[in-house]
């Protein structure tokens, strides 16, 4: 019980702290916060795209493990003969 009283006394009776955030420190903290938020947005977008890609691939051709040729990026490419005018 005595430990709780000492803890609450220390917690709720503050000592004056002669500390401050200068503009450089405040700017650094804001930059870290904005960077963290941007990182989380990009990370979760990538995770969502990966999961969507996995499930959409399984829905297109569920019985075969082969890849769909139209989604390979080779759609519409044809070999050209050098002898054609």
N, C-alpha and C positions, 0 to 999 in steps of 0.2 A: 504494500500500500504506500509505503514511503517513497518508493521509486516512482510511482505514478504521480505523486504530488510534486516531486522534484522535476519530473519531466514536464508536467503541465505548467509549472512556474517558469521554467526556462522557455517553454514554447509561447506563453502568452504575455510575458513581461520582457519586451524586447530591449536590448541595449542599443544605444545609438551607433550606427555603423557609418563610418566616414568613407563611403564608397559611392561611386557613380558610374554611369555608362557614358563614355565620351562618344562623340559622333562616329568615330571609326568603329568602335565596338557595336554601336547600335546598327550601323550600316552592315556590318558583318553578320549580325544576328538576323536582320531582315533578309539579306541575300541568302543565307543558309535556309531560312524558312521557305522562301520562294523557290529555291532550287529543289528542296525536298518535295514540295507540292508538285512541281513540274516532273520530277523523277517518278513520283507515284502515279501520276496521270499517264505518262508514257508506258510505264511498266504494266499497269493494269490493262491498257489498251492492247499491248502486245500479248498478254496472257489471254485476253478475250478473243483476239484474232486467231491465236493458236488453237484454242479450244473449238472455236467456230469452224476453223479449217479441218480439224480432225473429224468432227461430226458431219460436216457437209460432204466430205470425201466418202465417208461410210454410207451416207444416204444416197449418193449418186449411183454407186455400184456396189451394193451390199454383198452380192454373192461371189464376186471376184476380187482377188487381191491386186489385180493389175491397175495401173494408173490410167485415167481417162486421157486419151490423146489430145482432146481439145483443150484441156487445162494445162498441158505441158508447155505452152508457149510456142509451139510449132505449128499452130493453126494457120493455114494459108500460105505456108512456105513451100515453094516448089523448086526443083532443081532446074536450072536453065542449061540448055544445050548450046555449046559454043558455035555450032554450025548453023544455027537458025539466024535468018536475016533480021 
